[in-house]
Amino acid sequence: MKFQRDVYIAGVGETDFKRQKTDFDALGRQAAFQAIKSSNIDKPDIIQSAYVGNATNGLVTGQTVFTSLGMCGHMPIINVESACSAGGMSVYCAIKDVATGLTDISIGVGTENHSMHRASGSAFSPAMTDIETMHGAVMTGKYALRARRYMYETGATIEDLALITVKNRKHAANNPHAWFKGDISVEEVVNSRMVAYPLTLQQCCGISDGAGAVVVCTKEMIKKLGIEKPVKVNGSVVRSGPYHNRPRDITADDITEATAEQLYEESGIGPEDVDILEVHDAFTIAELLYYECLGLCKKGDGLKFLRDGQATYGGQCVVSPRGGMLSYGHPIGASGAAMIASQVKQLRGECNGYQVDPIPKIAMTHVTGGGLSGTEHAACTMHMLSAAW
């Protein structure tokens, strides 16, 4: 997206991520209320458009989220579904409204509750009518195939994959929003129940519930609201996967690579400049592949990047500083928005107990959604953010 004017983040909100007894609409309201309050907004009806990302909780999800906040009837509330990319895409839509002059202030929310609506033990399908899905290619199986190929090509071991869980749980140790956190050993990860070789239970994200919200606005509105630490949106990109029926390299990621290239070009910020990064680490192998796909290191060097400590504190780029999906779990429609919320708080130095030091200046988020036989994912949403004070 080429911005016609600058866009800033005024406030963010996120709930705890876990198995919730609170339904998706109330979770969304909690996150939205936090974002509105932290934006110094007294009357929510000044917000001019709202987008709500959700994947599985039925119809008119956005309208149910905003019923008790005095916002229905004052603005368009538009619902966004793009599988795991839905929450990030809702923020993208809010940014687009402000960037193109359609609004001066908008909000993007991602919210989901699986626990109250989904049969326990059932697996998510990439896309209901896709040929791979009809032949049993659930997401865990798909990532297991990618892991096996990566291990074959690079010599990586199951213990190497386990290092990512160990790292991300350590990052989340003092994060009050994270579900799984603290010390876990490589041995505990490797010896946990096998799900789809080589992915054990502790290498897979939990199925959790939660919500995230982001208020975006113009520079003039930032001044009007008195925001002391505005975060600038340097780039926001959504792409769909390039569908084809040719053989493909499953250790690469066509849509992520294309989205990242566009984001770097439009933002003027390269991978070498990024201080903190949230990726779609639904499985350990995913984060390892994304080191390479996003240009943090060369193709084939992801394992060395991990082993050398370049993805943690003191390294080149702190990857998954909140603990990632491996610590938060993954409420499909919520994760993308919550990623952005957590990165904004890192840029502002507000993450007591798990703050990256020194305080980062540049943050990036990455989330994918769905899957099809001719592409790695159906959608990808990425954002580039920077401290602007």
C-alpha positions in Angstrom: 0.0 0.0 0.0 1.4 3.4 -1.0 0.4 5.9 1.7 -1.1 9.2 0.6 -0.4 10.6 4.1 1.4 9.4 7.2 -0.4 7.0 9.6 0.3 6.5 13.3 -0.8 4.1 16.0 -2.4 6.0 18.9 -3.2 3.1 21.2 -3.4 -0.7 21.5 -5.0 -3.4 23.6 -4.7 -7.1 24.1 -6.3 -9.7 26.4 -4.7 -12.7 28.0 -4.4 -15.6 25.6 -5.6 -19.0 27.0 -8.7 -21.1 27.1 -11.3 -18.5 27.9 -14.8 -18.8 29.3 -15.5 -15.4 27.9 -16.9 -15.4 24.4 -15.2 -13.7 21.4 -17.4 -10.6 21.5 -16.5 -9.7 25.1 -12.8 -10.5 24.4 -12.9 -8.1 21.4 -14.6 -5.4 23.5 -11.9 -5.8 26.2 -9.1 -5.3 23.7 -10.9 -2.5 21.9 -11.6 -0.7 25.1 -8.0 -0.9 26.1 -6.9 0.5 22.7 -9.5 3.3 22.9 -8.5 4.2 26.5 -4.8 4.2 25.7 -5.5 6.5 22.8 -6.9 9.1 25.2 -10.3 8.9 23.5 -13.2 10.0 25.8 -16.0 9.4 23.3 -15.5 6.3 21.1 -17.9 7.7 18.5 -15.1 9.9 17.2 -13.7 6.7 15.5 -14.8 6.8 11.9 -14.5 3.1 10.8 -13.9 -0.3 12.4 -12.7 -3.6 11.1 -13.0 -6.9 13.0 -11.0 -10.0 12.1 -12.5 -13.4 13.0 -12.4 -16.8 11.4 -14.8 -19.2 13.1 -17.3 -17.4 15.3 -20.1 -16.9 12.9 -21.9 -13.8 11.4 -21.7 -10.1 12.2 -18.9 -10.6 14.6 -17.8 -6.9 14.5 -21.2 -5.6 15.3 -21.5 -7.8 18.4 -18.0 -6.7 19.6 -19.0 -3.0 19.5 -22.6 -3.1 20.8 -21.6 -2.0 24.3 -19.1 0.6 23.4 -21.5 3.1 21.9 -20.1 2.8 18.4 -22.8 1.0 16.5 -24.8 3.3 14.3 -22.1 5.9 14.0 -19.7 4.3 11.5 -19.2 1.4 9.2 -18.2 -1.8 11.0 -16.8 -4.3 8.5 -16.0 -7.9 9.2 -12.8 -9.5 7.9 -12.2 -13.2 7.4 -8.8 -14.4 6.1 -8.1 -17.4 8.3 -5.0 -16.8 10.5 -4.4 -13.5 8.7 -7.7 -12.0 9.7 -6.6 -9.9 12.7 -3.6 -8.4 10.9 -5.8 -7.8 7.8 -8.3 -5.9 10.0 -5.6 -3.5 11.1 -4.4 -3.2 7.5 -7.9 -2.1 6.5 -8.0 0.5 9.2 -4.6 1.8 8.1 -5.8 2.0 4.5 -8.8 4.2 5.5 -6.5 6.7 7.2 -3.7 6.5 4.6 -6.1 7.2 1.7 -7.9 10.0 3.5 -11.2 8.1 3.9 -11.0 8.6 7.7 -8.8 10.4 10.3 -9.1 7.7 12.9 -10.0 4.0 12.6 -9.7 0.8 14.6 -8.7 -2.7 13.8 -9.6 -5.6 16.1 -8.9 -9.4 15.9 -10.8 -11.7 18.2 -11.6 -15.4 18.5 -12.9 -17.9 21.0 -12.3 -21.6 20.0 -12.9 -23.2 23.4 -16.7 -22.4 23.5 -17.4 -23.2 19.8 -15.1 -25.9 18.5 -15.1 -29.7 19.0 -12.1 -30.7 21.1 -9.5 -32.6 19.1 -10.6 -31.4 15.7 -8.0 -30.1 13.3 -8.1 -27.0 11.2 -8.2 -27.4 7.5 -6.2 -25.1 5.1 -9.3 -24.6 2.8 -12.4 -26.8 2.6 -12.5 -27.4 -1.1 -8.8 -27.5 -1.9 -7.4 -30.8 -3.3 -4.8 -31.1 -0.6 -7.3 -30.6 2.2 -9.6 -33.2 0.7 -6.7 -35.7 0.9 -6.1 -35.0 4.6 -3.5 -32.2 4.5 -4.2 -30.5 7.9 -1.9 -27.8 8.9 0.2 -29.9 11.3 0.8 -32.4 8.6 1.7 -29.7 6.1 4.3 -28.2 8.4 5.7 -31.6 9.3 6.4 -32.2 5.6 8.2 -28.9 5.5 10.3 -29.8 8.6 11.3 -33.1 7.2 12.5 -31.6 3.9 14.4 -28.9 5.8 16.1 -31.5 7.9 17.0 -33.5 4.9 18.5 -30.4 3.1 20.3 -28.8 6.0 21.1 -31.5 8.5 18.9 -29.9 11.2 17.7 -32.2 13.9 14.6 -32.4 16.0 16.7 -31.0 18.9 17.4 -27.9 16.7 13.7 -27.4 16.2 13.2 -27.7 19.9 15.5 -24.7 20.5 12.8 -22.4 19.1 10.3 -23.5 21.7 12.9 -23.1 24.4 13.8 -19.6 23.2 10.2 -18.4 22.8 9.0 -19.7 26.2 12.0 -17.9 27.8 11.0 -14.7 26.1 7.5 -15.0 27.5 8.6 -15.9 31.0 7.3 -12.6 32.5 4.7 -11.8 30.0 1.3 -11.7 31.7 -0.6 -12.2 28.5 1.2 -15.5 27.5 -0.3 -18.9 28.2 2.7 -21.1 28.1 5.9 -19.6 29.5 9.1 -20.2 31.5 11.9 -22.7 31.4 11.5 -25.8 29.3 14.4 -28.0 28.2 15.2 -29.4 24.8 14.6 -32.9 26.2 11.1 -32.0 27.4 10.2 -30.6 24.0 11.6 -33.6 22.1 10.1 -36.1 24.5 6.6 -34.6 24.5 3.9 -36.5 22.6 4.5 -36.9 18.9 1.9 -35.2 16.8 3.3 -35.4 13.2 7.0 -36.3 12.9 9.2 -34.5 13.7 6.7 -32.1 15.4 6.0 -33.0 19.0 3.3 -31.4 21.1 5.6 -28.7 22.5 6.6 -27.7 19.0 3.0 -26.8 18.1 1.0 -23.7 19.1 -1.9 -24.3 21.5 -5.4 -23.6 20.4 -6.2 -20.6 22.5 -8.7 -17.7 22.8 -8.0 -14.0 22.9 -8.2 -10.6 21.2 -6.0 -7.6 20.1 -6.9 -4.1 19.0 -5.1 -1.2 17.3 -6.3 2.5 16.9 -4.7 4.2 13.9 -4.9 7.9 13.0 -3.4 10.9 11.3 -0.5 13.0 12.6 -3.0 15.8 13.3 -5.2 13.5 15.4 -2.1 12.2 17.3 -1.5 15.8 18.4 -5.1 16.4 19.2 -5.3 13.3 21.4 -2.0 14.2 23.1 -0.3 10.9 22.4 3.2 11.2 23.9 4.7 8.1 22.2 3.1 7.7 18.7 4.2 4.8 16.7 4.5 5.4 12.9 3.2 2.8 10.4 6.0 2.8 7.8 4.5 0.0 5.7 1.4 -2.2 5.6 1.1 -5.0 3.0 -1.4 -7.7 2.2 -0.9 -10.3 -0.6 -2.5 -13.4 -1.8 -0.4 -16.5 -2.7 0.7 -16.9 -6.4 -1.3 -20.0 -7.3 0.3 -22.5 -9.7 0.4 -26.3 -10.1 4.2 -26.7 -10.6 6.4 -28.4 -8.1 7.5 -25.9 -5.4 10.2 -25.6 -2.7 8.4 -26.2 0.6 11.4 -24.9 2.6 10.8 -21.6 0.9 7.6 -19.5 1.3 6.5 -17.8 -1.9 3.9 -15.5 -0.4 6.0 -14.4 2.6 9.0 -13.6 0.3 6.9 -11.5 -2.0 5.1 -9.7 0.8 8.4 -9.0 2.6 10.0 -7.6 -0.6 7.1 -5.3 -1.1 7.1 -4.2 2.5 10.9 -3.4 2.5 10.5 -1.4 -0.7 7.5 0.6 0.4 8.8 1.3 3.9 12.4 2.0 2.9 13.4 -0.2 5.8 15.4 -3.4 5.2 15.7 -6.6 7.2 19.0 -5.5 8.6 17.3 -2.6 10.2 14.6 -4.5 12.1 15.1 -4.8 15.9 12.2 -7.0 16.8 10.0 -9.3 14.8 6.8 -11.3 15.4 6.4 -14.1 12.9 3.7 -16.8 12.3 5.4 -19.4 14.5 2.5 -21.8 14.7 5.1 -24.6 14.6 8.8 -24.5 15.3 9.8 -25.1 11.7 7.9 -22.1 10.6 10.0 -19.6 12.5 13.2 -21.3 11.3 12.0 -21.0 7.7 11.0 -17.4 8.1 14.4 -16.3 9.2 15.4 -17.1 5.6 12.2 -16.0 3.8 12.3 -12.6 5.5 15.9 -12.0 4.6 17.3 -12.0 8.2 19.9 -14.5 6.8 20.7 -16.2 3.5 18.9 -19.2 2.2 20.1 -22.3 4.2 21.6 -20.2 7.0 18.5 -20.2 9.3 19.9 -23.0 11.5 23.2 -21.1 12.0 21.2 -17.9 12.7 19.3 -19.8 15.5 22.3 -21.6 16.9 24.4 -18.4 17.1 21.8 -16.7 19.2 20.9 -14.1 16.5 17.2 -14.5 17.1 17.2 -13.6 20.8 18.4 -11.0 23.2 21.7 -9.5 22.2 21.4 -11.0 18.7 20.8 -9.4 15.3 17.0 -9.3 15.7 14.8 -10.5 18.7 12.3 -12.8 17.1 9.1 -13.4 19.0 9.8 -11.1 21.9 6.3 -11.6 23.4 6.9 -15.4 23.2 5.2 -15.9 19.8 2.4 -18.3 19.1 4.4 -21.0 20.8 3.8 -19.2 24.0 0.5 -17.4 23.4 -1.3 -20.1 21.5 -3.1 -19.1 18.3 -6.7 -17.8 18.3 -6.9 -17.7 14.5 -8.6 -14.3 13.9 -6.9 -12.6 16.9 -3.2 -13.3 16.5 -2.3 -10.7 13.8 -3.8 -7.8 15.7 -2.3 -9.0 19.0 1.2 -9.2 17.4 1.0 -5.5 16.5 -0.3 -4.5 19.9 2.6 -6.3 21.6 5.2 -4.7 19.2 3.9 -1.2 19.9 4.3 -1.8 23.6 7.9 -3.0 23.0 8.7 0.2 21.0 7.2 2.3 23.8 9.2 0.5 26.5 6.1 -0.7 28.3 6.8 -4.4 28.6 7.9 -4.6 32.2 9.7 -7.9 32.9 10.1 -8.9 29.2 11.2 -5.6 27.7 13.8 -5.9 24.9 16.9 -3.9 25.9 18.0 -1.5 24.5 14.4 -0.4 23.7 13.9 -1.2 20.0 13.2 1.5 17.3 12.0 -0.7 14.4 9.5 -3.5 14.6 7.9 -5.8 12.0 5.0 -8.3 12.1 4.2 -11.2 9.9 1.1 -13.4 9.8 -0.2 -15.8 7.1 -3.6 -17.4 6.6 -4.9 -20.6 5.1 -3.3 -22.8 2.5 -3.8 -24.0 -1.0 -2.3 -26.7 -3.1 -0.5 -24.3 -5.5 0.9 -21.9 -2.9 2.2 -22.1 0.7 -0.5 -19.8 2.1 -3.7 -18.1 0.8 -2.9 -14.7 2.4 -0.1 -12.9 4.1 -0.2 -9.6 6.1 2.9 -7.7 7.2 3.5 -4.4 9.0 6.6 -2.2 9.6 6.5 0.1 12.6 8.9 2.6 14.1 9.1 4.8 17.2 8.1 8.3 16.2 9.0 10.6 19.1 
